[in-house]
């Protein structure tokens, strides 16, 4: 199944290239441009004396959701260490503070947030730089998954798509569906039972191999996501990549609100 992901690096492309998955473009940015840092570097370059956890896994999020966490930075020395800057490798990561001091034998809990790209795994590093010029590197990681299954099943005059186990149907907002390559919106709703939840779409597919484009917003998110879902009889849907133009057209036609501009994601 092909998909495009939200918030690609500059220069901007049509808005929906930023949607169905922040992840792919974001991850390629992190891995290709930011991967030069030695991931094993939990040590200090100029003996700053700081000790940090080398890799912090913040868990898994749905598209557009943010994963909060805490990075503990310890000072085992007998003197106060002042941190003058914390450099982030990617705009997908946010920190509560970039300067602070840690007393002898003490520690500091740095609050961090990561918005992983979907449907992959994102990682970024933080360089913690001391006033004396030493530095230590820590990594933060997180995964993103789509809430819907990767294939749809025929259901009467339409289709249904299972929600992934553990996904609360209440977090899915403003759903609009389209048969690929049509731009005509379809009636869609989410139905639940004790055995699970499904997206139910009403409307005959134009052909046996048609893909289904699902445009939705995760509660609390700022941008709609477009997920292209293949029919169960074809994995992935043949010759139906989700292009930026496809996605932008469908997102805009499926929403009565003005699109919100997203912060560009780039490596620092």
C-alpha positions as CSV (number, residue, x, y, z in Angstrom):
1,X,0.0,0.0,0.0
2,X,1.4,3.3,-1.0
3,X,1.0,6.4,1.1
4,X,2.4,9.9,1.4
5,X,3.3,11.4,4.7
6,X,2.6,14.6,6.4
7,X,4.9,17.6,6.7
8,X,7.6,17.1,4.2
9,X,10.8,19.2,4.2
10,X,10.9,22.6,2.4
11,X,10.2,23.5,-0.3
12,X,6.5,23.0,0.4
13,X,4.5,20.6,-1.9
14,X,0.7,20.5,-2.2
15,X,-0.6,20.2,1.3
16,X,-1.6,16.6,1.3
17,X,1.8,15.4,0.6
18,X,2.2,16.4,4.2
19,X,-0.6,14.2,5.4
20,X,-0.9,10.5,4.9
21,X,1.9,9.9,7.0
22,X,4.2,12.5,8.5
23,X,6.5,9.6,8.7
24,X,8.2,8.7,5.5
25,X,9.6,12.0,4.5
26,X,10.3,12.9,8.1
27,X,12.2,9.7,8.7
28,X,14.2,10.0,5.5
29,X,15.2,13.5,6.8
30,X,16.3,12.1,10.1
31,X,18.1,9.1,8.9
32,X,19.7,10.7,5.8
33,X,20.6,14.1,7.2
34,X,20.8,13.5,10.9
35,X,22.1,10.0,11.1
36,X,25.7,11.1,11.1
37,X,25.8,11.2,14.9
38,X,27.3,8.2,16.5
39,X,24.3,6.4,18.1
40,X,26.6,4.7,20.6
41,X,27.7,8.1,21.9
42,X,26.3,8.2,25.4
43,X,29.7,9.6,26.5
44,X,30.9,13.1,26.8
45,X,33.1,14.5,24.1
46,X,35.2,16.7,26.4
47,X,34.5,15.0,29.7
48,X,31.6,17.1,30.8
49,X,30.8,14.5,33.5
50,X,27.2,14.1,32.5
51,X,25.4,10.8,32.3
52,X,22.3,10.3,30.2
53,X,20.3,7.3,29.0
54,X,21.5,6.6,25.4
55,X,18.2,5.8,23.9
56,X,14.7,6.7,25.2
57,X,11.8,4.9,23.5
58,X,8.7,7.0,23.9
59,X,6.2,4.4,22.6
60,X,3.7,4.4,19.7
61,X,1.3,7.1,18.5
62,X,-1.4,7.6,15.9
63,X,-0.8,10.0,13.1
64,X,-0.3,13.6,14.3
65,X,-0.1,12.6,18.0
66,X,2.8,13.6,20.2
67,X,4.7,11.3,22.5
68,X,5.8,12.9,25.8
69,X,8.7,11.7,27.8
70,X,11.5,12.6,30.2
71,X,15.3,12.4,29.7
72,X,17.2,12.1,33.0
73,X,20.5,13.9,32.9
74,X,22.8,13.1,35.9
75,X,25.8,14.8,37.3
76,X,28.0,12.3,39.2
77,X,30.8,14.8,39.8
78,X,31.6,16.9,42.8
79,X,30.9,20.3,41.1
80,X,28.0,22.0,39.5
81,X,27.6,21.5,35.7
82,X,25.8,24.1,33.7
83,X,24.2,23.1,30.5
84,X,24.2,26.0,28.0
85,X,22.4,24.5,25.1
86,X,20.5,21.4,23.9
87,X,20.6,21.0,20.2
88,X,17.9,19.0,18.4
89,X,18.5,17.1,15.2
90,X,14.9,17.4,14.0
91,X,11.9,19.7,14.4
92,X,9.9,16.6,15.2
93,X,11.4,16.9,18.7
94,X,10.5,19.5,21.3
95,X,12.2,20.2,24.7
96,X,11.0,22.2,27.7
97,X,14.4,23.9,28.3
98,X,17.7,24.3,26.6
99,X,19.7,25.7,29.5
100,X,19.9,24.6,33.2
101,X,22.3,23.6,35.8
102,X,22.8,20.3,37.7
103,X,24.2,20.3,41.3
104,X,26.9,17.9,42.4
105,X,25.5,14.4,42.6
106,X,22.2,15.6,41.3
107,X,20.1,15.1,38.2
108,X,17.7,17.0,35.9
109,X,14.6,15.6,34.2
110,X,14.4,17.2,30.8
111,X,10.8,17.1,29.4
112,X,10.8,16.0,25.8
113,X,8.2,15.4,23.1
114,X,8.4,13.5,19.8
115,X,5.9,13.6,17.0
116,X,6.8,10.4,15.0
117,X,6.1,10.1,11.3
118,X,3.5,7.6,10.2
119,X,3.5,4.6,9.6
120,X,7.1,4.1,10.5
121,X,9.6,4.7,13.3
122,X,11.2,8.0,14.0
123,X,14.4,8.7,15.9
124,X,16.2,12.0,16.6
125,X,19.2,12.9,18.8
126,X,19.8,15.6,21.3
127,X,23.2,17.1,21.9
128,X,23.5,18.3,25.4
129,X,26.3,21.0,25.5
130,X,27.9,22.2,28.7
131,X,29.1,25.7,29.5
132,X,32.6,24.4,29.3
133,X,32.1,23.2,25.8
134,X,31.7,19.4,26.5
135,X,28.8,17.6,25.0
136,X,26.9,14.3,25.4
137,X,24.4,12.8,22.9
138,X,21.1,11.0,23.6
139,X,18.6,9.5,21.3
140,X,14.8,9.6,21.4
141,X,12.6,7.2,19.4
142,X,9.0,6.6,18.8
143,X,6.7,4.7,16.4
144,X,3.6,5.7,14.5
145,X,0.9,3.4,13.2
146,X,-2.2,4.0,11.1
147,X,-5.5,3.2,12.9
148,X,-7.0,1.4,10.0
149,X,-6.1,-2.0,8.5
150,X,-4.2,-2.2,5.3
151,X,-6.9,-3.7,3.2
152,X,-10.7,-3.4,2.8
153,X,-13.3,-6.2,2.5
154,X,-16.4,-6.0,0.3
155,X,-19.6,-5.5,2.3
156,X,-22.9,-5.3,0.4
157,X,-22.8,-2.2,-1.8
158,X,-19.6,-0.9,-0.3
159,X,-16.7,-2.0,1.9
160,X,-15.6,-2.2,5.5
161,X,-12.1,-1.7,7.0
162,X,-11.2,-3.0,10.4
163,X,-9.7,-0.6,13.1
164,X,-6.5,-1.8,14.6
165,X,-6.8,-3.5,18.0
166,X,-6.6,-1.0,20.8
167,X,-7.7,2.0,18.8
168,X,-10.6,3.9,20.4
169,X,-13.1,4.7,17.6
170,X,-13.7,8.0,19.4
171,X,-10.3,9.4,18.4
172,X,-11.2,9.3,14.7
173,X,-12.8,12.6,13.5
174,X,-14.0,14.1,10.2
175,X,-13.9,11.0,8.1
176,X,-14.4,11.2,4.3
177,X,-13.8,8.3,1.9
178,X,-13.3,8.1,-1.8
179,X,-12.8,5.2,-4.3
180,X,-9.6,5.7,-6.1
181,X,-9.3,7.4,-8.6
182,X,-12.7,9.1,-8.0
183,X,-13.0,12.5,-6.2
184,X,-16.7,11.8,-5.3
185,X,-17.1,11.5,-1.5
186,X,-18.7,8.4,0.0
187,X,-20.9,7.9,3.0
188,X,-18.8,6.4,5.8
189,X,-19.2,5.7,9.5
190,X,-17.5,3.7,12.2
191,X,-19.4,0.9,13.8
192,X,-18.4,-1.0,17.0
193,X,-19.3,-4.2,18.7
194,X,-17.8,-6.4,21.4
195,X,-15.6,-8.0,18.8
196,X,-14.1,-4.8,17.4
197,X,-14.7,-1.7,15.3
198,X,-15.0,-1.1,11.5
199,X,-15.1,1.7,9.1
200,X,-18.2,1.0,6.9
201,X,-18.3,2.7,3.5
202,X,-21.4,2.8,1.3
203,X,-20.9,2.9,-2.4
204,X,-20.1,0.3,-5.0
205,X,-16.4,0.3,-6.0
206,X,-15.8,1.3,-9.7
207,X,-13.7,-1.8,-10.3
208,X,-12.4,-4.9,-8.6
209,X,-9.0,-3.5,-8.0
210,X,-10.0,0.0,-6.7
211,X,-8.2,1.3,-3.7
212,X,-10.0,3.2,-1.0
213,X,-8.8,6.6,0.2
214,X,-9.7,7.4,3.7
215,X,-9.3,11.1,4.9
216,X,-9.6,11.6,8.6
217,X,-8.4,13.7,11.5
218,X,-7.1,12.2,14.8
219,X,-8.7,14.0,17.8
220,X,-6.3,16.7,19.0
221,X,-4.4,16.7,15.7
222,X,-3.9,19.7,13.4
223,X,-3.9,18.0,10.0
224,X,-6.0,15.5,8.2
225,X,-4.3,12.2,7.1
226,X,-5.0,10.4,3.9
227,X,-4.5,6.6,4.0
228,X,-4.8,4.6,0.8
229,X,-6.1,1.2,1.5
230,X,-5.9,-1.7,-0.9
231,X,-8.6,-4.3,-1.6
232,X,-8.0,-7.6,0.3
233,X,-7.6,-9.4,-3.0
234,X,-4.5,-7.3,-3.9
235,X,-1.6,-6.5,-1.6
236,X,-0.7,-3.8,-2.3
237,X,-3.3,-2.1,-4.6
238,X,-1.7,-2.3,-8.1
239,X,-0.6,0.9,-9.8
240,X,-2.4,3.2,-7.3
241,X,0.3,5.2,-5.5
242,X,-1.1,8.1,-3.5
243,X,0.3,11.2,-5.2
244,X,0.5,14.6,-3.6
245,X,-2.1,15.9,-6.0
246,X,-4.5,13.1,-5.2
247,X,-4.1,13.6,-1.5
248,X,-4.4,17.4,-1.6
249,X,-7.5,17.3,-3.7
250,X,-9.3,14.8,-1.5
251,X,-8.3,16.4,1.8
252,X,-9.5,19.8,0.6
253,X,-12.7,18.5,-0.9
254,X,-13.5,16.5,2.2
255,X,-13.2,19.5,4.6
256,X,-15.2,22.7,4.8
257,X,-12.5,24.3,6.9
258,X,-9.5,26.2,5.7
259,X,-6.4,24.0,5.8
260,X,-4.1,24.8,8.6
261,X,-0.5,25.3,7.8
262,X,1.9,22.9,9.4
263,X,5.4,23.6,10.7
264,X,7.9,22.4,8.3
265,X,9.9,19.4,9.5
266,X,13.7,19.7,8.9
267,X,16.9,18.6,10.5
268,X,18.8,21.2,12.4
